Amino acid sequence: MRLSEIMSSFKLASYAEIGLIIFLLVFVAVVLRVMSKRHQAEYEAASLMPLDDEIIRTSRLEERGGESS
């Protein structure tokens, strides 16, 4: 049986059901990752990033090795 024969036997509703199942699997995987204790320290550090004033910002010219005016 060829792939084109398999795909032609699917109805339009089958594509929506497959898409829904893939979406639900990815959603559950993301929720499990967010809720896991293994990544808790990473998320706590990321939550403090907007408040971190120790980041030194450089211009693009300085990053390339040029001089800024």
Buried (B, 14 or more C-beta within 10 A) or exposed (E): EEEEEEEEEEEEEEEEEEEEEEEEEEEEEEEEEEEEEEEEEEEEEEEEEEEEEEEEEEEEEEEEEEEEE
